[in-house]
């Protein structure tokens, strides 16, 4: 059973500038969540169809509040605690909206989402966060920014990811013409990584450059770096494109350096069609 109460007016929380606007909660016995809690989990969206019956005596508890600035516009959101007993699972879900009139159906133009979860069955603790901001609206975007973070501590995996796949990269986009994005990874194990990308799309010219560097320190030192670039010009009756890739791998013990490169280029015209040339891939090895 799930339900909620929306207060007719907010209750001030001292002199903080924030007010309490509502309550939400639920209680169930011999039921469980249909799907595991993921970084996209929103406790405020739970419906009866999100549960399955069980016979293990599991209890489900859910309690949350809606809190926001006193104008119910600048910043507001829902904080919800969810607990199940078989197995013990504790989740704190935070879903916020920025510069948005408070409602049960916000536009989603400027959001933040966080989940803190302890799962006794997996012996794990995981914290995830996502931010997605678009100004002024998603349908008429002038500027946007997004990013994510993931902290996991478990017997099988321990890592800290900021803007690292499979999560969303940390990035900024201006006027839809391109932008900058990147990420950082620490773990699992003694693995480390960093990635970046930059792109531009301006009228008849477009281009992108991206790269990554990873390090594995579990057995000596192994470094892998990748650099990729592409570009295109399109004048309708004539277009040209080029793409290049360079990859290097180095291990310390025994020492070995492998470098691989490739280059592709195409010219296209209405009269003669496509003319393309590929160089590589070519690999050089130093031992």
C-alpha positions as CSV (number, residue, x, y, z in Angstrom):
1,X,0.0,0.0,0.0
2,X,1.4,3.4,-1.1
3,X,0.0,6.9,-0.4
4,X,0.9,10.5,0.2
5,X,-0.4,13.8,1.5
6,X,0.2,17.2,-0.1
7,X,0.0,20.1,2.4
8,X,-2.0,23.1,1.4
9,X,0.8,25.4,2.5
10,X,4.4,24.6,3.5
11,X,5.6,24.3,7.0
12,X,8.7,26.5,7.6
13,X,11.8,24.6,8.7
14,X,13.1,27.2,11.1
15,X,14.9,30.1,9.4
16,X,16.5,27.9,6.8
17,X,14.4,29.2,3.9
18,X,13.1,25.7,3.3
19,X,9.6,24.4,4.0
20,X,8.0,20.9,4.3
21,X,5.4,20.5,1.6
22,X,4.2,16.9,1.9
23,X,4.6,13.3,3.0
24,X,4.6,10.0,1.2
25,X,4.9,6.4,2.4
26,X,4.0,2.8,2.0
27,X,3.9,-0.6,3.8
28,X,3.8,-4.1,2.5
29,X,4.2,-7.7,3.7
30,X,5.2,-10.7,1.6
31,X,6.0,-8.4,-1.3
32,X,9.3,-7.4,-3.0
33,X,10.4,-4.9,-5.6
34,X,10.1,-6.3,-9.1
35,X,13.4,-4.8,-10.2
36,X,16.7,-4.2,-8.4
37,X,17.5,-0.7,-7.3
38,X,19.5,1.1,-10.0
39,X,21.1,4.5,-10.3
40,X,17.9,5.6,-12.0
41,X,15.6,4.5,-9.2
42,X,13.0,7.1,-8.1
43,X,11.1,6.0,-4.9
44,X,8.4,8.7,-5.6
45,X,7.5,6.9,-8.8
46,X,6.7,3.5,-7.2
47,X,3.4,2.0,-8.2
48,X,1.6,-1.3,-7.3
49,X,2.9,-2.8,-10.5
50,X,6.5,-2.4,-9.3
51,X,6.0,-5.2,-6.7
52,X,5.8,-9.0,-6.8
53,X,4.3,-11.3,-4.2
54,X,6.6,-13.5,-2.1
55,X,6.2,-16.1,0.7
56,X,9.4,-15.3,2.6
57,X,7.8,-13.0,5.2
58,X,9.5,-9.9,3.7
59,X,8.4,-6.5,5.0
60,X,8.6,-3.4,2.8
61,X,8.7,0.1,4.4
62,X,8.7,3.4,2.6
63,X,8.6,6.9,4.0
64,X,9.4,10.2,2.4
65,X,9.0,14.0,2.6
66,X,8.8,16.8,0.0
67,X,11.0,19.7,0.9
68,X,11.8,22.9,-1.0
69,X,12.6,26.6,-0.8
70,X,9.8,28.8,0.5
71,X,9.0,30.0,-3.0
72,X,8.3,26.4,-4.2
73,X,10.4,27.1,-7.3
74,X,14.1,27.7,-6.7
75,X,14.9,24.2,-5.4
76,X,12.6,21.4,-4.3
77,X,12.4,17.6,-4.2
78,X,11.6,14.4,-2.5
79,X,13.7,12.5,0.1
80,X,12.6,8.9,0.6
81,X,13.8,6.0,2.8
82,X,13.0,2.5,1.6
83,X,13.7,-0.6,3.7
84,X,13.1,-4.3,3.0
85,X,13.8,-7.1,5.5
86,X,14.3,-10.3,3.4
87,X,17.1,-9.6,2.6
88,X,17.9,-6.4,4.4
89,X,18.1,-3.6,2.0
90,X,18.2,0.1,2.9
91,X,17.9,2.9,0.3
92,X,17.9,6.7,0.6
93,X,16.6,8.3,-2.6
94,X,16.9,12.0,-3.3
95,X,15.2,13.5,-6.3
96,X,15.5,17.3,-6.8
97,X,14.3,19.9,-9.3
98,X,15.9,23.3,-9.9
99,X,14.2,26.5,-11.1
100,X,10.9,24.6,-11.6
101,X,7.4,25.3,-10.3
102,X,6.6,22.5,-7.8
103,X,4.3,19.9,-9.2
104,X,3.8,16.1,-9.4
105,X,4.7,16.3,-13.2
106,X,7.8,18.5,-13.5
107,X,9.3,19.1,-16.9
108,X,12.6,17.4,-16.1
109,X,14.6,20.2,-17.6
110,X,16.9,20.7,-14.5
111,X,17.1,17.6,-12.2
112,X,19.4,15.9,-9.8
113,X,19.0,12.3,-8.6
114,X,20.9,10.4,-5.9
115,X,20.7,6.9,-4.4
116,X,22.5,5.6,-1.3
117,X,21.9,1.8,-1.0
118,X,23.1,-0.9,1.4
119,X,22.3,-4.4,0.2
120,X,23.0,-7.2,2.7
121,X,22.5,-9.9,0.1
122,X,25.5,-8.6,-1.9
123,X,27.4,-7.2,1.1
124,X,27.6,-3.9,-0.8
125,X,27.2,-0.2,-0.3
126,X,26.6,2.0,-3.4
127,X,26.1,5.7,-3.8
128,X,25.2,7.2,-7.2
129,X,24.4,10.7,-8.3
130,X,23.2,12.2,-11.6
131,X,22.8,15.8,-12.6
132,X,21.1,17.0,-15.8
133,X,20.6,20.7,-16.3
134,X,19.2,22.4,-19.4
135,X,18.5,26.1,-19.9
136,X,16.0,27.5,-20.6
137,X,14.1,24.3,-21.6
138,X,15.1,20.9,-23.2
139,X,13.0,21.7,-26.3
140,X,14.8,25.1,-26.8
141,X,18.2,24.5,-25.3
142,X,20.8,27.2,-25.2
143,X,23.1,25.6,-22.7
144,X,23.1,22.2,-20.9
145,X,25.3,20.4,-18.4
146,X,25.2,16.9,-17.1
147,X,27.3,14.4,-15.1
148,X,27.3,11.4,-12.9
149,X,29.2,9.7,-10.1
150,X,29.3,6.2,-8.8
151,X,30.9,4.8,-5.6
152,X,30.7,1.1,-5.0
153,X,32.1,-1.0,-2.1
154,X,31.5,-4.7,-2.4
155,X,33.4,-8.0,-2.0
156,X,33.7,-8.3,-5.8
157,X,34.2,-4.7,-6.9
158,X,35.3,-1.4,-5.3
159,X,35.4,1.7,-7.5
160,X,34.9,5.5,-7.7
161,X,33.7,6.7,-11.1
162,X,33.0,10.3,-12.1
163,X,31.5,10.6,-15.5
164,X,32.8,7.1,-16.5
165,X,30.9,4.6,-18.6
166,X,28.4,3.1,-18.2
167,X,27.4,6.3,-16.3
168,X,26.9,9.6,-18.1
169,X,30.1,11.7,-18.7
170,X,30.5,15.1,-17.1
171,X,29.9,17.5,-20.0
172,X,28.8,20.9,-21.1
173,X,27.1,21.9,-24.4
174,X,26.5,25.4,-25.6
175,X,24.0,26.4,-28.3
176,X,23.9,22.8,-29.5
177,X,27.1,23.3,-31.5
178,X,29.2,20.9,-29.5
179,X,30.8,20.7,-26.1
180,X,33.4,19.2,-23.8
181,X,33.0,16.0,-21.8
182,X,35.2,13.8,-19.6
183,X,35.4,11.2,-16.9
184,X,37.6,9.7,-14.3
185,X,37.8,6.1,-12.9
186,X,39.5,4.7,-9.8
187,X,39.0,1.0,-9.6
188,X,37.9,-1.8,-9.7
189,X,41.1,-3.1,-8.1
190,X,44.2,-1.2,-9.0
191,X,42.8,0.1,-12.3
192,X,42.6,3.8,-13.1
193,X,41.3,5.7,-16.1
194,X,40.6,9.1,-17.6
195,X,38.7,10.1,-20.7
196,X,37.7,13.3,-22.6
197,X,35.9,14.3,-25.7
198,X,35.4,17.6,-27.5
199,X,33.1,18.2,-30.4
200,X,31.9,21.0,-32.7
201,X,29.1,21.2,-35.2
202,X,28.9,24.6,-36.8
203,X,27.0,25.0,-40.1
204,X,29.0,23.1,-42.7
205,X,31.9,22.1,-40.5
206,X,31.9,19.5,-37.8
207,X,34.7,17.8,-35.8
208,X,35.4,15.7,-32.8
209,X,38.4,14.6,-30.8
210,X,38.4,12.2,-27.9
211,X,40.8,10.2,-26.0
212,X,41.3,7.9,-23.0
213,X,44.1,6.7,-20.8
214,X,43.9,3.6,-18.6
215,X,46.3,2.1,-16.1
216,X,46.4,-1.4,-14.6
217,X,48.7,-1.9,-11.7
218,X,47.6,-5.4,-10.6
219,X,50.5,-7.1,-12.3
220,X,53.2,-4.6,-12.9
221,X,52.3,-1.5,-14.9
222,X,50.2,-1.6,-18.0
223,X,49.2,1.7,-19.7
224,X,46.8,2.0,-22.6
225,X,46.1,5.3,-24.4
226,X,43.7,6.0,-27.3
227,X,43.4,9.2,-29.3
228,X,40.7,9.6,-32.0
229,X,39.9,12.5,-34.2
230,X,37.4,13.1,-37.0
231,X,36.1,16.0,-39.1
232,X,33.9,16.8,-42.0
233,X,33.1,19.7,-44.3
234,X,29.9,19.6,-46.3
235,X,29.2,22.1,-49.1
236,X,26.2,20.2,-50.5
237,X,27.8,19.6,-53.9
238,X,31.1,18.7,-52.4
239,X,32.0,17.1,-49.0
240,X,35.2,15.8,-47.4
241,X,35.8,13.8,-44.3
242,X,38.8,12.4,-42.4
243,X,39.2,10.2,-39.4
244,X,42.4,9.2,-37.5
245,X,43.1,6.8,-34.6
246,X,46.2,6.3,-32.6
247,X,46.5,3.6,-29.9
248,X,49.5,2.9,-27.7
249,X,50.0,0.1,-25.1
250,X,53.0,-0.1,-22.8
251,X,53.8,-2.7,-20.2
252,X,56.7,-2.4,-17.8
253,X,57.7,-6.0,-17.0
254,X,58.8,-7.2,-19.4
255,X,59.0,-3.9,-21.3
256,X,56.9,-3.7,-24.5
257,X,55.4,-0.8,-26.4
258,X,52.9,-1.3,-29.1
259,X,51.6,1.6,-31.2
260,X,48.8,1.2,-33.8
261,X,47.6,3.9,-36.1
262,X,44.9,4.3,-38.8
263,X,43.8,7.1,-41.2
264,X,40.7,7.2,-43.4
265,X,39.7,10.0,-45.8
266,X,36.8,10.4,-48.2
267,X,35.8,13.0,-50.9
268,X,32.3,13.0,-52.3
269,X,30.9,15.0,-55.3
270,X,27.7,14.7,-57.2
271,X,29.7,14.1,-60.4
272,X,32.1,11.2,-59.4
273,X,30.6,9.9,-56.2
274,X,32.8,8.8,-53.3
275,X,36.6,8.6,-53.4
276,X,38.0,7.0,-50.2
277,X,41.4,6.0,-49.0
278,X,42.6,4.1,-45.9
279,X,46.0,4.0,-44.5
280,X,46.6,1.2,-41.9
281,X,46.1,0.0,-39.5
282,X,49.8,-0.2,-39.0
283,X,51.4,-1.4,-35.8
284,X,54.9,-0.8,-34.4
285,X,56.4,-2.8,-31.6
286,X,59.3,-2.0,-29.4
287,X,60.7,-4.5,-26.9
